[in-house]
Amino acid sequence: MNETQIKEEPTEKRDDVNADLQKWEDAIQNLMRIIERSEQKLGYFQNRVKQAQFMDRPNQRMIRAAGAQVGAHSSQLEGLRSQLRQLERLHGGGIHLRQVAENELRRIWGWINRPGTRKLLYATQVSFETFLEDWHGWMGNERMHALAIEIRTTRLLIGFTLLHYGVDTVTLKFVIIRPDYRARGYGTDALLEVVHYAFERLGAEHITLQVSPDNGPALICFENAGFQYLSYTDTAEQVYTMGIEHSEWRGEKSMEEQVETPRLSTPLRVFFDPEE
Protein backbone atom coordinates (compact mmCIF):
# COMPACT_ATOMS: atom_id res chain seq x y z
CA MET A 1 0.00 0.00 0.00
CA ASN A 2 1.51 3.33 -1.00
CA GLU A 3 1.58 6.51 1.06
CA THR A 4 -1.15 8.22 -1.01
CA GLN A 5 -3.58 5.45 -0.16
CA ILE A 6 -2.80 5.85 3.53
CA LYS A 7 -3.48 9.56 3.36
CA GLU A 8 -6.80 9.15 1.57
CA GLU A 9 -8.17 6.48 3.89
CA PRO A 10 -11.54 7.71 5.26
CA THR A 11 -11.87 8.43 8.93
CA GLU A 12 -13.78 5.70 10.72
CA LYS A 13 -16.86 6.96 12.59
CA ARG A 14 -17.83 5.35 15.87
CA ASP A 15 -21.50 5.01 16.78
CA ASP A 16 -21.13 3.21 20.14
CA VAL A 17 -20.93 4.62 23.65
CA ASN A 18 -17.25 5.52 23.21
CA ALA A 19 -18.29 8.20 20.73
CA ASP A 20 -20.02 10.17 23.50
CA LEU A 21 -16.91 12.22 24.16
CA GLN A 22 -18.39 14.41 26.87
CA LYS A 23 -19.23 11.43 29.07
CA TRP A 24 -15.74 10.04 28.69
CA GLU A 25 -14.19 13.42 29.42
CA ASP A 26 -16.37 13.80 32.53
CA ALA A 27 -15.39 10.31 33.69
CA ILE A 28 -11.70 11.07 33.20
CA GLN A 29 -11.98 14.38 35.08
CA ASN A 30 -13.83 12.71 37.99
CA LEU A 31 -11.21 10.01 38.24
CA MET A 32 -8.40 12.58 38.13
CA ARG A 33 -10.00 14.39 41.09
CA ILE A 34 -10.18 11.11 43.02
CA ILE A 35 -6.51 10.46 42.24
CA GLU A 36 -5.55 13.96 43.38
CA ARG A 37 -7.31 13.46 46.74
CA SER A 38 -5.64 10.05 47.16
CA GLU A 39 -2.24 11.60 46.43
CA GLN A 40 -2.86 14.21 49.13
CA LYS A 41 -3.75 11.51 51.66
CA LEU A 42 -0.68 9.48 50.69
CA GLY A 43 1.51 12.55 51.11
CA TYR A 44 0.06 13.20 54.58
CA PHE A 45 0.93 9.73 55.89
CA GLN A 46 4.34 9.73 54.20
CA ASN A 47 5.14 12.95 56.04
CA ARG A 48 4.04 11.41 59.35
CA VAL A 49 6.49 8.55 58.84
CA LYS A 50 9.30 10.97 57.91
CA GLN A 51 8.64 13.14 60.97
CA ALA A 52 9.02 10.12 63.22
CA GLN A 53 12.61 9.70 62.01
CA PHE A 54 13.55 12.95 63.80
CA MET A 55 11.92 12.12 67.13
CA ASP A 56 13.96 10.83 70.06
CA ARG A 57 11.21 8.50 71.27
CA PRO A 58 8.65 8.09 68.47
CA ASN A 59 5.36 6.31 69.07
CA GLN A 60 5.95 2.99 67.36
CA ARG A 61 2.24 2.17 67.22
CA MET A 62 1.51 5.39 65.34
CA ILE A 63 4.45 4.80 63.00
CA ARG A 64 3.16 1.34 62.14
CA ALA A 65 -0.33 2.71 61.56
CA ALA A 66 0.96 5.49 59.31
CA GLY A 67 3.14 2.99 57.43
CA ALA A 68 0.13 0.77 56.83
CA GLN A 69 -1.79 3.77 55.46
CA VAL A 70 1.11 4.58 53.12
CA GLY A 71 0.98 1.03 51.74
CA ALA A 72 -2.79 1.07 51.36
CA HIS A 73 -2.91 4.45 49.60
CA SER A 74 0.04 3.54 47.37
CA SER A 75 -1.77 0.39 46.24
CA GLN A 76 -5.01 2.30 45.73
CA LEU A 77 -3.23 4.95 43.66
CA GLU A 78 -1.63 2.31 41.43
CA GLY A 79 -5.07 0.87 40.70
CA LEU A 80 -6.64 4.28 40.11
CA ARG A 81 -3.89 5.32 37.72
CA SER A 82 -4.33 2.07 35.82
CA GLN A 83 -8.07 2.82 35.56
CA LEU A 84 -7.26 6.31 34.29
CA ARG A 85 -4.98 4.95 31.57
CA GLN A 86 -7.71 2.56 30.44
CA LEU A 87 -10.33 5.33 30.38
CA GLU A 88 -8.05 7.62 28.38
CA ARG A 89 -7.33 4.90 25.85
CA LEU A 90 -10.99 3.90 25.49
CA HIS A 91 -11.92 7.56 25.10
CA GLY A 92 -9.26 7.90 22.41
CA GLY A 93 -10.75 5.08 20.35
CA GLY A 94 -7.47 3.31 19.64
CA ILE A 95 -4.43 4.04 17.49
CA HIS A 96 -4.37 5.12 13.85
CA LEU A 97 -1.40 5.08 11.46
CA ARG A 98 -1.13 7.60 8.65
CA GLN A 99 1.35 9.46 6.47
CA VAL A 100 3.50 12.00 8.29
CA ALA A 101 2.91 15.62 7.28
CA GLU A 102 6.07 17.61 6.64
CA ASN A 103 5.08 20.29 9.16
CA GLU A 104 5.07 17.58 11.89
CA LEU A 105 8.67 16.55 11.29
CA ARG A 106 10.28 19.12 13.60
CA ARG A 107 8.23 17.85 16.56
CA ILE A 108 9.18 14.25 15.76
CA TRP A 109 12.83 15.24 15.36
CA GLY A 110 12.66 16.87 18.80
CA TRP A 111 11.40 13.62 20.37
CA ILE A 112 14.11 11.62 18.60
CA ASN A 113 16.88 13.91 19.85
CA ARG A 114 15.90 13.80 23.51
CA PRO A 115 18.47 12.23 25.85
CA GLY A 116 17.92 8.50 26.10
CA THR A 117 16.32 8.18 22.65
CA ARG A 118 18.65 10.04 20.31
CA LYS A 119 20.78 6.93 19.64
CA LEU A 120 17.88 4.63 18.82
CA LEU A 121 17.57 5.79 15.20
CA TYR A 122 20.94 7.50 14.62
CA ALA A 123 24.38 6.68 16.00
CA THR A 124 24.90 10.34 16.88
CA GLN A 125 22.73 13.42 17.29
CA VAL A 126 21.62 14.75 13.90
CA SER A 127 20.42 18.14 12.69
CA PHE A 128 16.84 18.71 11.60
CA GLU A 129 18.08 19.21 8.04
CA THR A 130 19.58 15.70 8.06
CA PHE A 131 16.36 14.20 9.42
CA LEU A 132 14.33 16.08 6.80
CA GLU A 133 16.60 14.79 4.03
CA ASP A 134 16.25 11.24 5.33
CA TRP A 135 12.47 11.61 5.46
CA HIS A 136 12.37 12.63 1.80
CA GLY A 137 14.48 9.56 1.03
CA TRP A 138 12.04 7.30 2.90
CA MET A 139 9.11 8.85 1.07
CA GLY A 140 10.79 8.08 -2.25
CA ASN A 141 11.45 4.44 -1.34
CA GLU A 142 8.41 2.20 -1.77
CA ARG A 143 9.85 -0.31 0.70
CA MET A 144 10.05 2.25 3.51
CA HIS A 145 6.98 3.28 5.50
CA ALA A 146 7.43 6.35 7.70
CA LEU A 147 4.16 6.64 9.60
CA ALA A 148 2.66 8.96 12.18
CA ILE A 149 1.07 7.38 15.27
CA GLU A 150 -2.03 9.24 16.38
CA ILE A 151 -5.04 8.78 18.66
CA ARG A 152 -7.94 7.78 16.46
CA THR A 153 -10.72 10.09 17.66
CA THR A 154 -8.75 13.23 18.53
CA ARG A 155 -6.15 12.87 15.73
CA LEU A 156 -3.47 13.85 18.25
CA LEU A 157 0.05 12.99 17.07
CA ILE A 158 1.71 10.88 19.77
CA GLY A 159 4.47 9.04 17.94
CA PHE A 160 6.35 7.96 14.84
CA THR A 161 7.40 4.61 13.39
CA LEU A 162 9.64 3.54 10.53
CA LEU A 163 9.17 0.18 8.78
CA HIS A 164 11.09 -1.56 6.00
CA TYR A 165 9.26 -4.16 3.92
CA GLY A 166 11.40 -6.66 2.03
CA VAL A 167 10.00 -9.76 0.29
CA ASP A 168 7.79 -11.23 3.05
CA THR A 169 9.37 -9.64 6.13
CA VAL A 170 8.74 -6.27 7.76
CA THR A 171 11.60 -4.90 9.85
CA LEU A 172 10.57 -2.45 12.52
CA LYS A 173 13.42 0.04 12.27
CA PHE A 174 12.22 2.56 14.83
CA VAL A 175 9.26 3.52 16.97
CA ILE A 176 8.90 6.39 19.42
CA ILE A 177 6.08 7.67 21.63
CA ARG A 178 6.12 11.32 22.69
CA PRO A 179 7.46 11.70 26.24
CA ASP A 180 4.23 12.76 27.99
CA TYR A 181 2.37 9.72 26.57
CA ARG A 182 4.84 7.07 27.69
CA ALA A 183 4.11 4.57 30.48
CA ARG A 184 0.38 4.94 29.77
CA GLY A 185 -0.18 1.90 27.53
CA TYR A 186 0.05 3.77 24.23
CA GLY A 187 3.35 2.13 23.28
CA THR A 188 1.78 -1.34 23.34
CA ASP A 189 -1.34 -0.06 21.54
CA ALA A 190 0.85 1.48 18.83
CA LEU A 191 2.84 -1.74 18.38
CA LEU A 192 -0.34 -3.78 18.07
CA GLU A 193 -1.50 -1.45 15.31
CA VAL A 194 1.92 -1.66 13.61
CA VAL A 195 1.69 -5.46 13.67
CA HIS A 196 -1.83 -5.30 12.25
CA TYR A 197 -0.65 -2.91 9.52
CA ALA A 198 2.31 -5.10 8.57
CA PHE A 199 0.33 -8.34 8.39
CA GLU A 200 -3.05 -7.18 7.12
CA ARG A 201 -2.10 -4.18 4.97
CA LEU A 202 1.37 -5.07 3.68
CA GLY A 203 0.86 -8.83 3.58
CA ALA A 204 4.01 -9.68 5.55
CA GLU A 205 4.63 -13.15 6.97
CA HIS A 206 7.20 -12.08 9.57
CA ILE A 207 8.01 -8.97 11.59
CA THR A 208 11.43 -8.55 13.18
CA LEU A 209 13.24 -5.90 15.19
CA GLN A 210 16.37 -5.38 17.24
CA VAL A 211 16.41 -3.82 20.69
CA SER A 212 19.07 -3.10 23.31
CA PRO A 213 18.92 -5.26 26.47
CA ASP A 214 19.02 -2.14 28.65
CA ASN A 215 15.93 -0.60 26.99
CA GLY A 216 13.55 -2.02 29.58
CA PRO A 217 10.37 -0.06 28.64
CA ALA A 218 10.73 -1.07 24.97
CA LEU A 219 11.26 -4.73 25.87
CA ILE A 220 8.07 -4.73 27.94
CA CYS A 221 6.09 -3.15 25.09
CA PHE A 222 7.40 -5.66 22.55
CA GLU A 223 6.63 -8.57 24.87
CA ASN A 224 3.11 -7.23 25.49
CA ALA A 225 2.55 -6.96 21.74
CA GLY A 226 3.42 -10.64 21.28
CA PHE A 227 7.04 -10.46 20.07
CA GLN A 228 9.26 -13.42 20.95
CA TYR A 229 13.02 -13.46 21.58
CA LEU A 230 14.82 -15.00 18.60
CA SER A 231 18.52 -14.38 19.28
CA TYR A 232 21.06 -12.36 21.22
CA THR A 233 24.12 -10.66 19.69
CA ASP A 234 27.11 -9.53 21.76
CA THR A 235 29.59 -8.01 19.32
CA ALA A 236 30.09 -4.27 18.83
CA GLU A 237 26.83 -3.70 20.67
CA GLN A 238 24.48 -5.97 22.59
CA VAL A 239 21.06 -6.46 20.98
CA TYR A 240 18.15 -8.84 21.12
CA THR A 241 16.45 -9.85 17.90
CA MET A 242 12.71 -10.28 18.42
CA GLY A 243 9.97 -11.29 16.04
CA ILE A 244 6.43 -12.44 15.48
CA GLU A 245 4.99 -14.69 12.77
CA HIS A 246 1.75 -14.16 10.87
CA SER A 247 0.67 -17.63 11.96
CA GLU A 248 0.91 -16.43 15.57
CA TRP A 249 -1.20 -13.41 14.72
CA ARG A 250 -3.95 -15.33 12.90
CA GLY A 251 -7.11 -15.61 14.90
CA GLU A 252 -6.38 -12.39 16.82
CA LYS A 253 -8.79 -9.49 16.47
CA SER A 254 -7.76 -6.41 14.54
CA MET A 255 -6.85 -3.27 16.49
CA GLU A 256 -10.23 -1.71 15.62
CA GLU A 257 -11.97 -4.64 17.33
CA GLN A 258 -9.51 -4.63 20.24
CA VAL A 259 -10.50 -1.10 21.21
CA GLU A 260 -13.31 -2.53 23.35
CA THR A 261 -11.23 -5.19 25.11
CA PRO A 262 -9.98 -3.28 28.18
CA ARG A 263 -12.40 -3.69 31.07
CA LEU A 264 -12.61 -1.56 34.19
CA SER A 265 -12.56 -3.34 37.52
CA THR A 266 -14.75 -0.51 38.88
CA PRO A 267 -18.20 0.13 37.32
CA LEU A 268 -18.12 3.08 34.94
CA ARG A 269 -21.04 4.75 36.73
CA VAL A 270 -18.72 5.37 39.71
CA PHE A 271 -16.82 7.86 37.55
CA PHE A 272 -19.90 9.44 36.00
CA ASP A 273 -21.74 9.95 39.30
CA PRO A 274 -20.45 12.66 41.65
CA GLU A 275 -18.88 11.40 44.86
CA GLU A 276 -21.17 11.59 47.86
N, C-alpha and C positions, 0 to 999 in steps of 0.2 A: 504494500500500500504506500503510495507516494505522499509527500507532505501536503500537496494541494487537497487531496482527499481528506486528510485529517482535519485541515482547516475548515472544510466545507461541511463537515459532519453536523447534522442538526442537533440542537440542544434537546436532551431528553426531558420531558415534562413529567412531574410526579403528581399523581392525583390522590395519594394516600395521606395518612395523618401526618407524615413527616413534612408534607408541603405546607402545613399550617405553621409558618415561620414564627409568628408572634407567640404561639403557645410554647414552642421550643425555646425561644429567647427568654420568655418568662420563667420557664423551668430552669434554665441555665442560671439566670440571675438569682432566683430563689436559692438554688443550691450553692452558689457562690457566697451568698450571705450566711448560710449555715456554716460553710467552711470557714469564713472569716471569724464567726463567733467561736467555733471550735479551736481555731488558732489562738485566739485571745485566752481561752481557758487553758490551753496547753502551755502558753507562755507564763501564765500565772503560777501554775504548779512547778514549772521548770525553775522559775525564780525562787520559789520557796525552798527547793532542794539546794540551789546554789547558795542561798543565804545561810543555810545550816552549816555549810563548810567553814564559815567564818565565826561560828559560835564556839565558845569554850566547852559548854556542856549542852549540846543540842538535844531536843526531845526526839529520841529514836522512834517512838511510836508515830509522831507526826511526820518524820522524815519518810518512814515506810509508807504511810498513807499518801503523802504527796507523790512519792515514787510510783505507787500503784496508779494514781491518777494520770501521771505522765504517760505510763504505758498504755492505759486505756484510751486516752485522748489521741495518742500517736497512732494507735491501731484504727481508731474511728476516722481520723483524718486520712489515712491511707485509703480506706474504703470509700470515703466521700470523694476524694480526688479521682479515684478510679471511676466512680459514677459520673463525675463531671466530664472526664475524657470521653466516656461512652455517649453521653448526651450531646456533647459538641460534635462528635463524629456522626451520630445519627441525624442531627440537625443539618450537618453539612451535606448529607446525601451521598457520601462516598467520594472517591477520587476519579478525576478525569484527566486523560493525557491529550495534549494537543500540540500544535506547532508553536515554537517560541517566537514571539514578536521581537523585532530588533530593538525596540525601545525598552524591553525587559532585560536585555543582556547585561547592562551595567549593575543591576541589582543582583543578578545571578553571579556575576564576576565578583562582587563584593562578598557574597556568601562563600565562594570558592577560596578566596584569599584570606579568610579568617584564620587565626592561629588554630592549629589542630586539624584543619581540613585542607589547607593550601597545597599539601603534598599528595593528596589523594588522586588528583587528575594530572598535575604537573610535578616534575621533579623539584622545581624551584618556583618562587613567586614570579608571576608573569604580569605584564602590563595589560590594561584593558584592550589596547590596540592588538596585541597578540591574540587574546581571547576572541576578539571580533573577527580577526583573520581566520582563526581556526573554525569559528562558527560558519563562516561563508564556505569554507572547505567542506564541512560536514553537510551543509545544505546542498552542495553540488555533487555529493557522493550518494548514490542510491542505496548503498549498503549501510550507511550511517543514519541513525534516527536520533536527532537531538530534540527532546520533548520536554515541554513544560508540565509540571505536576500542579494541578489546581484542585480546590474543593468544588465539587460538582455544582451545588446550588448557588454559592456566592461568587464563583469564578475567581476566587482569591488565589493568587500564585503563591505556592508554598514550597516549591522545589523544582529540581531539574534532573533529568536523566539522559544518559548517552548510551545507545545500543549499537552494536555492530552485528549485521546479519550476513553470515556466510554459509552457503549451501543449505544445511538443515540445522545449523546451530546459531543461536543468538548469544553473543558475549555482552554481558552487562559491564560496560567500561567504567561507568561512574553514576552515582546517584547521590543527591544531597537534598536535605530538608532544611528550610530556613531555621535559624537558631531558635526563635521563639515558638516554633511548632514541634521541636524535638521532645522526646520522652513523653509524648501524648498519644502514641499509637498510630500517628500518621505515616511514620516510616514503614511499618508493616503493611498498612493499607496501600501505600504507594507501590510497594514491591509486589503485592498481590495483583494490582492492576497492571504492572509491568509484565508479570508472568502471563496474565490473561492476554495482553496485547501481543506478546511474542508468540504464544501458541495459537491463539484464535484469529489474530489479524495477520501475522506474518507467516504462519504455517510452520513454525520451527518444531523440531523434534527434541531439541536439547537446549537448555540455557545454562551457561557457565559464568563464573566470575572468580576473581581473586581478591582476597582480603587479608589484611595484616592481622596476626594473632593478638596484637595489643589494641585492636579496634573493637572493644567489647560491645558498645551499643550496636554497631553494624552487625556483628556476629549474631546477636540476639534477634535482630530484625530478620536476617536471612534465615535463621533457624525457624522463626515463627512463620515465615512465608513458605516453608517446606523444603528449603535447600538442604542437601546432604553434603557432608565432607567427603571429598574425592581423593585428595592428596595433600601433602605438606612439602614445601620446598624450603630448604635452608642453605641458600647459596649467598649471593650478594645481599639479598634481603629475604626475610622470612615471610612466607605467604601461605595461606590455605587456598586450595582450589575447591570451590563448592559448585554444586549443580543440581538440576532437577530435570526429570524426563517427562515428556508429554504423557507417557503411559501412567505416570504417577499423578498427573494432573487430571486425567480423564475421570469423569464421574463427579468432579468438584463443580460447584456452582460458579457462575461467572461473578465478577465483582459487583455488577448491578444487582444480582440476586442476593449477594452476601451483605448488602447494606443493612438488611433487616435482622441479621443474625445476632448482633450483640443484644443481651438481655439484662435488664436492670434487676439487681437483687432486691431493690426497694420499689414498691409500686409507684408508677409515674405520678399518680394523683398527689402523692406526698409533696412533690415539687411544684405542682400547680396550685395546691391549696395553701393559703397563708398559714404560717405557724401560729398555733394557739398561744 
